[in-house]
Amino acid sequence: MANQESLILLQNIAKRFGSAEILKGIDLEINKGEIFGLVGVNGAGKTTLMRILLGLARCSRGRILFNAKNLTGRDVQEHFGFLPENFIPPQNLTAREFLNILSLGVRQKEKNAEYLLGLAGLSGQENKYLRYFSRGMIQKFGLCCALIKDPQVVVLDEPTLGLDPPAQENFMDILNNLRAAGKTIFFSSHILYHIERVCDRIGVLNAGKIVFSGTCRDLKAKHNASDLEEAFLREICAN
C-alpha cells in the first residue's frame, strides 16, 4: 500500500465551457508514492481534469496544492511528466534525436535516452525515424518522453491506447516499477482490469463529479460486486 503522505490536493475544482459546467467542484487527494487511477465514461471530464492539473487549462474555480503549497507552473515543469491520450511526436526525427533534444531542454544527460528506450521495450529502435513507428511503438515512446526529466509525478491519459495485450501487461509492470522507485502515478484508463491490478486507490468521475474515492476493494464491497466492472457500473448508475 502506498505512503499516506498527501502530495497533490485538488480542492473544489470546477471548469465551465460557456454555459456547460464540465467539472463541478472536484475534491481529490493523491498520496505520495501511490498509483492513483481515474475512471469514468467518455465525457466524464477525465482529460479536462488532467489538463487543469498540468496547467494546460485553467479552472473556473478551485485550487491545487502540491506539497502543501499552491501548485505553480514551475512545479509542473520541474516535477511532472505527462503522456497525453493522443501523443504525436515529430515525424522527421529518429527516436534518439528527439529524446536527446528533450534531454537538453530539461538538462538531463543524453545517455538517459538509451535507458528509457530500453525500459519501454524499444531497444534497437534508437535510429529509426518516428514516422515509421507503429501506433503501439508511438505510445511506448510517449512514455519515454514523459519520463525524460525523471519526474516525481507521472500523469498518463489512457496510456495503453494502441498497445497489444502483451505490451499492455508490460506497461503495467513498468508502472509498478516506477512506484517502487518512489514515483507518484496518476493515470486514467477504460481498462478496469489494469486499474484493479496496479492502483492503490481510484477515483470514479461521473458527470463532472468525483462520486467515489478509495480502493478497488472498497468499491466492490460497497456494491457487493464480484468484480470492478460490475461495481463501477453500479456506482455511475447510482449517481
C-alpha positions in Angstrom: 0.0 0.0 0.0 1.2 3.5 -0.8 2.6 6.0 1.6 -0.3 8.0 3.0 1.5 11.4 2.9 -0.6 13.7 0.7 1.3 15.1 -2.3 -1.4 16.6 -4.5 -4.7 18.1 -3.3 -7.4 19.3 -5.6 -9.9 21.5 -3.9 -13.3 22.4 -5.4 -12.1 22.3 -9.0 -14.7 23.5 -11.5 -14.5 24.1 -15.2 -17.0 25.8 -17.5 -17.1 25.9 -21.2 -19.7 28.6 -22.0 -22.9 27.6 -20.2 -21.7 23.9 -19.8 -20.1 23.0 -16.5 -17.7 20.1 -17.2 -16.2 19.8 -13.7 -18.5 20.5 -10.8 -16.3 21.0 -7.7 -13.8 18.2 -7.7 -12.1 17.3 -4.4 -9.3 14.8 -4.8 -6.2 13.7 -2.8 -3.3 11.9 -4.4 -0.8 10.5 -1.9 3.0 10.4 -2.3 4.3 7.2 -3.9 0.9 5.7 -4.9 -0.7 4.7 -8.2 -4.0 6.5 -8.4 -6.4 5.6 -11.2 -9.1 7.9 -12.6 -12.0 6.1 -14.2 -15.2 7.3 -15.9 -17.2 7.0 -19.0 -16.3 9.1 -22.1 -17.2 12.7 -21.5 -16.9 12.5 -17.7 -14.2 15.1 -17.6 -11.0 13.0 -17.0 -8.8 14.6 -19.6 -10.0 18.1 -18.6 -9.1 17.4 -15.0 -5.7 16.2 -16.0 -5.1 19.3 -18.2 -6.0 21.6 -15.3 -3.6 19.7 -13.0 -0.8 20.3 -15.5 -1.6 23.9 -16.2 -2.7 23.2 -19.8 -6.2 24.5 -19.0 -7.4 27.0 -16.4 -10.1 26.1 -13.8 -13.1 28.3 -13.3 -12.7 28.0 -9.6 -10.8 26.0 -7.0 -7.1 25.4 -6.3 -4.4 22.7 -6.4 -1.9 22.1 -3.7 1.5 20.4 -4.3 3.5 19.5 -1.2 1.0 21.6 0.8 1.7 24.8 -1.3 -0.2 26.2 -4.2 0.9 24.4 -7.4 2.9 26.6 -9.7 3.9 26.3 -13.3 7.5 25.8 -12.2 6.4 22.9 -10.0 4.8 21.2 -13.1 7.8 22.0 -15.3 10.3 20.5 -12.8 8.4 17.7 -11.2 5.7 16.4 -13.5 5.9 14.2 -16.6 2.9 13.7 -18.9 1.7 11.3 -21.6 -1.4 12.7 -23.4 -4.0 10.4 -24.9 -3.1 11.2 -28.5 0.6 11.6 -28.4 2.1 12.6 -31.8 5.9 13.2 -31.9 7.7 14.9 -34.8 7.9 12.6 -37.8 11.2 13.8 -39.3 13.4 12.8 -36.3 14.7 9.5 -35.0 13.8 8.3 -31.6 17.3 9.1 -30.3 17.3 12.6 -31.9 14.0 13.6 -30.3 14.9 12.2 -26.8 18.2 13.9 -27.0 16.6 17.2 -27.8 14.2 16.8 -24.9 17.1 15.8 -22.6 18.8 19.1 -23.5 15.6 21.0 -22.7 15.3 19.5 -19.3 19.1 19.4 -18.6 19.3 15.7 -18.5 22.3 13.7 -19.8 21.7 12.4 -23.3 22.5 8.8 -22.2 19.2 8.9 -20.4 17.5 8.3 -23.8 19.1 4.8 -24.1 17.9 3.7 -20.7 14.3 4.9 -21.3 14.1 3.3 -24.7 15.1 0.0 -23.1 12.7 0.5 -20.3 9.8 0.9 -22.8 10.7 -2.1 -24.9 12.2 -0.1 -27.7 15.8 -1.2 -27.6 17.3 -1.3 -31.1 14.9 1.3 -32.4 17.1 4.3 -31.5 17.9 5.3 -35.0 14.5 4.6 -36.5 12.5 7.6 -37.8 9.4 8.2 -35.8 7.3 8.3 -38.9 7.9 4.5 -39.2 6.8 3.7 -35.7 3.6 1.7 -35.3 0.8 3.1 -33.1 1.9 0.9 -30.2 5.5 1.9 -30.6 4.5 5.6 -30.5 2.7 5.0 -27.2 5.7 3.3 -25.7 7.9 6.2 -27.0 5.5 8.6 -25.4 6.3 7.1 -22.0 10.0 7.7 -22.6 9.2 11.3 -23.2 7.1 11.5 -20.1 10.0 10.1 -18.0 12.8 12.1 -19.7 13.3 14.5 -16.8 13.0 11.8 -14.1 9.8 13.4 -12.7 8.4 13.0 -9.3 4.8 12.8 -10.6 3.8 10.9 -13.8 0.4 11.8 -15.4 -0.8 9.4 -18.0 -4.0 9.8 -20.0 -5.1 6.4 -21.4 -1.5 5.1 -21.6 -2.2 1.7 -23.1 -4.0 3.1 -26.1 -2.9 1.2 -29.2 -0.9 -1.4 -27.3 -1.5 -5.2 -27.8 -2.2 -7.3 -24.7 1.4 -8.3 -24.0 2.5 -4.7 -24.3 -0.3 -3.6 -22.0 0.9 -6.1 -19.4 4.5 -4.9 -19.8 3.2 -1.3 -19.4 1.6 -2.2 -16.1 4.8 -3.8 -14.9 6.6 -0.5 -15.7 4.1 1.4 -13.6 4.7 -0.9 -10.7 8.4 -0.5 -11.1 8.0 3.3 -11.1 6.0 3.2 -7.9 8.7 1.0 -6.3 11.2 3.7 -7.3 9.2 6.3 -5.4 7.2 7.9 -8.2 3.6 9.0 -7.9 1.5 7.9 -10.8 -1.9 9.4 -11.8 -3.5 7.8 -14.8 -6.8 7.2 -16.5 -7.9 4.1 -18.2 -11.0 2.4 -19.6 -9.5 -1.0 -18.9 -10.7 -1.7 -15.4 -8.5 -4.9 -15.2 -5.4 -2.7 -15.4 -6.9 -0.3 -12.8 -7.6 -3.1 -10.4 -4.2 -4.7 -10.9 -1.9 -1.7 -10.2 -3.9 1.0 -8.4 -3.6 1.7 -4.7 -6.7 3.9 -4.9 -9.1 5.1 -7.5 -11.5 7.9 -8.2 -14.7 7.5 -10.1 -15.6 10.6 -12.1 -19.1 10.8 -13.3 -20.9 13.8 -14.9 -18.2 16.1 -13.7 -18.1 14.9 -10.0 -16.0 12.5 -8.1 -18.6 10.0 -6.9 -16.2 7.6 -5.2 -12.6 7.7 -4.0 -11.0 4.8 -2.3 -9.6 1.3 -3.0 -11.0 -1.1 -5.6 -11.8 -3.5 -2.8 -13.9 -0.8 -1.1 -15.8 0.0 -4.2 -16.6 -3.7 -4.8 -17.7 -4.1 -1.2 -19.9 -1.0 -1.4 -21.9 -2.6 -4.2 -21.4 -6.3 -3.2 -19.9 -6.8 -6.6 -17.7 -9.7 -7.7 -15.5 -7.6 -10.0 -14.6 -3.9 -10.5 -16.5 -3.5 -13.7 -19.8 -4.5 -12.0 -19.0 -2.2 -9.1 -18.1 0.7 -11.4 -21.3 0.3 -13.4 -23.4 0.3 -10.3 -21.6 3.3 -8.9 -22.2 5.5 -12.0 -25.8 4.3 -12.3 -26.4 5.3 -8.7 -25.1 8.8 -9.4 
